[in-house]
Amino acid sequence: MVKLTMIARVNDGLLLAEGLDDGRVEKDIDYYKQQAKSLFKKLSQSQHEPSRMSIETGPNMFHYIIEGGVCYLTMCDRSYPKKLAFQYLEDLQREFEKLNRSQIETVARPYAFIKFDTFIQKTRKLYLDTHTQRNLAKLNDELYEVQQIMTRNIQEVLGVGEKLDRS
């Protein structure tokens, strides 16, 4: 389940938006928010961080993507599928960039895009249950892609083996 969502500018770690609590207060949520802010600060000081990453934090996982100088971060249960977490972040990224691209570099105050919370909450609800038909279809698509890659890799290896046999 998606528990926390935060969006920050990478070059200075400025928080741009956050999915506000929906009434179900996560135990130690302030601790995890502080961890997320520390992560944003670390990302702002480094030029070589991966553009996609998952980080363990107790019983949860932080997942983030960096696109267009903005970091989209979510915290989910450890058992929540990574594919869905990254799909959720990609959905947020597309909409956030579409609505705010021209203003991202110029805002100077934290939470300048707090109204984006409405979209975060709507999107979060779509990803709450990993067993919905929509989310199962996304996971099945991912499995199919992996199977196709593995099939190609095996075929390539077999092709190399045949070439070696002929030599």
SULZI-V767389 format. One record per pair of residues at least 12 apart in sequence whose ideal C-beta (glycine too) atoms are under 10 Angstrom apart, sorted by the first residue. I is the first residue (numbers start at 1). J is the second residue. Records with the same first field share a line. If there is no record, write none. Layout:
I=J + J
This chain:
1=24 + 26 + 60 + 75 + 76 + 77 + 79 + 80 + 124 + 127 + 128 + 129 + 130
2=19 + 63 + 74 + 75 + 76 + 77 + 80 + 84 + 85 + 88 + 89 + 120 + 123 + 124 + 125 + 126 + 127 + 128
3=19 + 21 + 24 + 26 + 29 + 32 + 60 + 61 + 74 + 75 + 76 + 77 + 80 + 124
4=18 + 19 + 21 + 26 + 29 + 32 + 33 + 35 + 36 + 60 + 62 + 73 + 74 + 75 + 76 + 124
5=17 + 18 + 19 + 20 + 36 + 72 + 73 + 74 + 75 + 76 + 88 + 89 + 92 + 116 + 117 + 120 + 121 + 123 + 124
6=18 + 19 + 32 + 33 + 36 + 37 + 39 + 40 + 62 + 64 + 71 + 72 + 73 + 74 + 75 + 120
7=19 + 40 + 64 + 70 + 71 + 72 + 73 + 74 + 89 + 92 + 93 + 96 + 100 + 104 + 111 + 113 + 116 + 117 + 120
8=36 + 37 + 39 + 40 + 41 + 43 + 44 + 64 + 66 + 70 + 71 + 72 + 73 + 110
9=40 + 43 + 44 + 68 + 69 + 70 + 71 + 104 + 105 + 107 + 110 + 112
10=40 + 43 + 44 + 46 + 47 + 49 + 51 + 66 + 67 + 68 + 69 + 70 + 71
11=43 + 44 + 45 + 47 + 69 + 70 + 105
12=40 + 41 + 44 + 45 + 69 + 108
13=37 + 38 + 39 + 40 + 41 + 42 + 43 + 44 + 45 + 71 + 110
14=40 + 44 + 104 + 107 + 108 + 109 + 110 + 111 + 112
15=33 + 36 + 37 + 40 + 109 + 110 + 111 + 112 + 113 + 114
16=70 + 71 + 72 + 96 + 100 + 103 + 104 + 107 + 109 + 110 + 111 + 112 + 113 + 114 + 116
17=70 + 72 + 92 + 96 + 100 + 110 + 111 + 112 + 113 + 114 + 115 + 116 + 117 + 119 + 120
18=33 + 36 + 73 + 110 + 111 + 113 + 114 + 116 + 117 + 120
19=74 + 92 + 116 + 117 + 118 + 119 + 120 + 121 + 123 + 124
20=111 + 114 + 117 + 118 + 120 + 121
22=117 + 121 + 124 + 125
26=60 + 75
27=59
28=58 + 59 + 60
29=75
31=57 + 58
32=57 + 58 + 60 + 62 + 75
33=75
35=55 + 57 + 58 + 60 + 62 + 75
36=55 + 57 + 62 + 64 + 71 + 73 + 74 + 75
39=53 + 55 + 57 + 62 + 64 + 71 + 73
40=64 + 71 + 73
43=64 + 66 + 71 + 73
44=71
49=64 + 66 + 71
50=64 + 65 + 66
51=64 + 65 + 66 + 67 + 71
52=64 + 65 + 66 + 67 + 82 + 86 + 89 + 90
53=65 + 66 + 71 + 73
54=76 + 78 + 82 + 85 + 86
55=73 + 75
56=78
57=75 + 78
58=75 + 78
59=77 + 78 + 79
60=74 + 75 + 76 + 77 + 78 + 79 + 80
61=74 + 75 + 76 + 77 + 78 + 79 + 80 + 82 + 85
62=74 + 75 + 76 + 85
63=75 + 76 + 80 + 82 + 84 + 85 + 86 + 88 + 89
64=85 + 86 + 89
65=85 + 86 + 88 + 89 + 90 + 92 + 93
66=89 + 93
67=89 + 90 + 93 + 94 + 96 + 97
68=93 + 96 + 97 + 101 + 104 + 105
69=104 + 105
70=92 + 93 + 96 + 97 + 100 + 101 + 104 + 105
71=89 + 93
72=86 + 88 + 89 + 90 + 91 + 92 + 93 + 96 + 97 + 120
73=89 + 92
74=86 + 88 + 89 + 92 + 120 + 124 + 127
76=88 + 127 + 130
77=130
79=130
80=127 + 128 + 130
81=127 + 130 + 135 + 138 + 139 + 142
82=142
83=130 + 135 + 138 + 139 + 141 + 142 + 143 + 145 + 146
84=126 + 127 + 130 + 134 + 135 + 136 + 138 + 139 + 142
85=127
86=142
87=126 + 127 + 135 + 138 + 139 + 141 + 142
88=120 + 123 + 124 + 126 + 127 + 135 + 138
89=123 + 127
91=119 + 120 + 123 + 124 + 126 + 127
92=116 + 119 + 120 + 123 + 124
95=116 + 119 + 120 + 122 + 123
96=113 + 116 + 119 + 120
99=113 + 115 + 116 + 119
100=112 + 113 + 115 + 116
